[in-house]
Amino acid sequence: MNEYEVIRLSDRDFILNDEDVHMYLLLGEKRAMLVDTGFGTRDLPGAVRSLTGLPLVVVNTHGHYDHAAGDRLFPEVWAHPAEHGEIRGTIEGDYELKALHEGDTIDLGGRVFEVVSIPGHRPGAIALLERGEKLIVTGDNVVTTPVVMYMREHDTETLLASERKLRDMADAYDTIYPAHGVTPLDKSQIDRMIDCIEAYLRGDTTGVPAIGPEGTPCFRHDFGGAALYFEK
C-alpha cells in the first residue's frame, strides 16, 4: 500500500505528498526522475515502485531537511555541489551524492530536463526545465507559501536575482511545479515573488509575528500574493 498521498498530474507526472512537501515523480520513456525526497520517514522507494518500474534518477532541488532527508533511502542522489555539505551534515546514510551544475541535462527518454541554478534560498538551489513541454520544477523558489529566509546561508539579494533570472527566461515555460502550496502554478507567480522581495528590500512591508515551518519564531512579510519569513 502506498503510504503517501499520490496526485496524478498527467499520464507521466505524479505528486507524492510528504506532509506539506510536494515530491514529483516524472516519467520518461526510458527513466523516471524523483525530485526531492521529503522527510524520509516512510517507504518512499516502495511508493515509487508502485507507480513505475522504470530506472530511477533522484534529484534534490536543494539540501534542506524536508527536501533531502529521504536521500538515505536511495543508493544515489544528484544535487548541486554547493548543497552536498548541507545534505551530508544532516542526513546520515550509505548513499552517493553526485553533482549537478548549471546547464547539465537529465535525459529521461523523450523528456530532457535542464538544470537552472537559482541560489538565494540555498546557495545550491536548482530548478529543472523541460523546454519542449514548457514545464519547470522550482523547489522553494517559486511558491504560494512563505519562503523561509532566516536560516543559514539565505541571501535576499541573491534570491531576487534568481527570481529575475526565472522571469527573463519565462518564454521557456508556462507551468511551474513548486515544492509547497498550490500546484501547478502559473508563471505569473514569478512576478509576485519579485514584487514581494523588492517591497521587503525597500522597507515597504511590515513583518507580522509568525512561526516558521520548523517551529522557529519569525516575522512574515506579505506583499502582492507572495510572502517571506525573516528574523525581523
Buried (B, 14 or more C-beta within 10 A) or exposed (E): EBBBEBEEBEEBBBBBBBEEBBBBBBBBEEBBBBBBBBBBEBBBBEBBEBBBEBEBBBBBBBBBBBBBBBBBBBEEBBBBEBBBEBBBEEBEBEBEBEEBEEEBEBBBEEBBBBBBBBBBBBBBBBBBBBBEBBBBBBBBBBBBBBBBBBBEBBBBEBBBBBBBBBEEBBEBBEBBBBBBBEBBBEBEBBBBBBBBBBBBEEEEBEBEEBEBBEEEEBBBBBBBEBBBBBEE
